[in-house]
Amino acid sequence: MFTGSISLGSFKKIPLAIHWSAVLIAVLIGSSLVTAYGVVPGVLGVIAFLGSIISHELGHALTARRFGVRTESIDLWALGGIA
């Protein structure tokens, strides 16, 4: 995990974490969405954004595991995620 990452728990024994830079991007996206559409759509948009990155990286990690490649963790950061 990167220094400055916050643990989000784990999925199938793969630790998940989010770096402060991803939180910053989420806040920027969220504030833009809240300004344009309101609080509920803004929060849902940020949840969908982060959820899509997590599910994408989990796809990489679980596929790698199927082929015998060990995945140590998944970290979300400003440019996406790293499995």
Secondary structure, DSSP 8 states (H G I E B T S, - for coil): --TTEEEEEEETTEEEEEEHHHHHHHHHHHHHHHHHH-HHHHHHHHHHHHHHHHHHHHHHHHHHHHTT-----EEEETTEEE-
